[in-house]
Amino acid sequence: MSTKINYVLFATLFSIIFFTSCREDGNDIPTPVELKIPSNLSIDENNFHPEDIKIANNIVYVSGALTGSLRSFDLTQENPTAQLFAEAEAGYSQAWGLESDGNVLLSLLNNVDFSGNPPGPSKLVEYELSTGNKTNEWDLPAGTAAHTVSIVNGKYYVTDAFRPTIIEVDPSTGNVNGSWFTSTQLSHGFGATIYNGSDGFYAHVDTSFLYIPINNGQAGAIEEVSISGLSAAPVRVDGSTWVGDQNTLYYTYNDVNDPADAGIVYKLEFSNLTTATGSVVSTGFDDPSGIWYLENNGSEYLFVCESQFGGGSGLSTLEFPFSIEIIDL
């Protein structure tokens, strides 16, 4: 009984102190920064080809698919301009997937040979957001073409673009588990993959979205997502972003083989874990890759990387500088 009374007295005292201090400060809750979102962001680094994008603490981070460097934009500025966040590293020609939990930024560095030879070395790099310093790195298994990275319960999960494999990295121990998920059911590697914030991944493989549950730290049996409302199966899905409070996934169709600007942003609204209704959000993008959702003061935006991979390989005309287009939803 005395313990319960002490707890009640402590809670009451804490509440009095808290609300008194709030009245003295004049603010109960810090007012969110109201950002002035532009219609696009541009990067003038040669051969950059923006691949993936993440937003953390009002800063936009973008990876360079063919340079290996990272750029950032401060959205609290009136006219945000590209700043160098991380130089390219010797021996790694490409920076692909990004992820952040607000404290660290994860980046995947690769050496993929697009002529068909096996990929060269790849690694996962961790940066501290508050300082920009690199705090750790982990070599990934030989032959990995690291595409996306997710953070789940303190561990890092990397998908392979060429093989149906998900690699688990435990930053607390340094252990790299190259076979956390492998599948004999799948014959292709992973496209866009996103953690749904609670119980599993949504991953695109070949022409389907798959749900891969996580049970007690282990991958469960895969299930295909049933999608209605779209006239064709999702193909060349390069980037995705998840909006948890809306059970909604946005993804990009990368039109890299089409000389016209035929890239599309789609929306999937989930009624349960494996059932979704699809619709077109916007069209006319130049080889869109990474995509990210941002909500600010009641307004919603999608940031879409126009990779221009076709321009880099001569399939279409390269338009400089590179652009991140912003959709006001």
Buried (B, 14 or more C-beta within 10 A) or exposed (E): EEEEEEEEEEEEEEEEEEEEEEEEEEEEEEEEEEBEBBEEBBBEBEBBBBBBBBBBEBBBBBBBBBBBBBBBBEBEEEEBEBEEBBEBBEEBBBBBBBBBEEEBBBBBBBBBEEEEEEBBBBBBBBBEBEEBEBEBEBEBBEBBBBBBBBBBEEBBBBBBBBBBBBBBBEBEEEEBBBEBBBBEEBEBBBBBBBBBEEBBBBBBBBEBBBBBBBEEEEBBEBBEBEBEEBEEEBEBBBBBBBBEEEBBBBBBBBBBEBEEBBBBBBBBBBEEBBEBBBEEBBEEBBBBBBBBBBEBEEEEBBBBBBBBBBBBEEBBEBEEEBBBBBBEE
